[in-house]
């Protein structure tokens, strides 16, 4: 069961990387560089998953419960990043980044909330300082900041 999922997932990821490469080929050479590099890395990882799936010995039968349990953390992380993308423009970069870091670390099993909150806040502030203040990259501000 898990081998079928890995095999299917590797083919799907390989198709996505090919689609990204094809779409990026329509861009000017400089803007196309980054998506093409990501597509290449994604394709290499997809092929490595495909080869690992084909070459590894077949384990015992995997149940649906084991499969769902193994996919819980990735699904929670993807949902958290989707929520981050939605609230980023409303809440602003700093607050949403702190919340995302706390959410991701909690989803991965980190339990020391005091340390986690400090590290998330300091990291977000440093990222804001580098991108907004030093590099002058416009970052989302809270919707109340403009009022």
Secondary structure, 3 states (H helix, E strand, C coil): CHHHHHHHHHHHHHHHHHHHHHHHHCCCHHHHHHHHHHHHHHHHHHHHHHHHHHHCCCCCCCCHHHHHHHHHHHHHHHHHHHHHHHHHHHHCHHHHHHHHHHHHHHHCCCCCHHHHHHHHHHHHHHHHHHHHHHCCCCCCCCCCCCC
